[in-house]
């Protein structure tokens, strides 16, 4: 039986931390502040892309690692 506190491997949390850091566009130079991509500011496009990647990664992690144990009646 798996330890319920250790469901995900440590690298999963590292990827979440990286994606969360990318979702806050602090890393963009100030000169690119108002550069537009398809009518949207670059900082917004990068934040949306990071959040989309985080959602895709979350879906994959849940599918791959989140296994529920089959419930068996105690009287069986």
N, C-alpha and C positions, 0 to 999 in steps of 0.2 A: 504494500500500500504506500502511495506517495505521501510525502509530507505536505499537508494542505497549505502551509506557509511558503513552500518553495515550488510553486506550480510552473513558473517560467524560468528558463536559464538566465544567467546574469547578462548575457549579450543582448537579450531582448530589451532589457532596461537601458542599456547603453544606446541602442538604436532609437528608442523612444526619446532619450535625452538629446541626441543629435537632431532628430526631427523637430523636437520642440524648440531647440535653439535656432534652427533654420526658419521656423515659422515666425520668429521675431526678427525683422530685417535690420538689425543693428549693425550688421556686417557690411551693408552697402555704403559706398562713399557718398558724401553729402552732395556731390555734383550730379549724381544720378537720381536725386530726389524726385524731380518732376519729369523724368524720361517716361514716355508713354509706350505701352505695349498693347495694341488693339484697343486703344482708348482708355486704358487703365494705367495708373501709376505702377512703375516697376516694382516698388516695394509691396504693393497689393498683390500683384501677380505672383511674386515669389512666396508671399505668405499663403496664398491660396494653394499654390503647388505643394508646399510643405505640408499643409493640413490635409490635402488630398492623399499624399503619400503616407501620412500617418494613419489615415482611415483605411487605406489599402493594407498597410502593414498590420494594423489591428485585426482586420478581417482574417488575414493569413495566420496570425498568431493564434487567434481563437480557434480557427479550423484545425490547426496543426497540434496545439498543445493543450487546449482546454477540453479534456476528456472527462465526461461524467461517468461515474461508476453505475452499472446497472443496479436498479433497486430490486432486491430480492426480499419477499415477505419473510419475516422472522419465523413464521410457523412452518415454513417449508423444510 
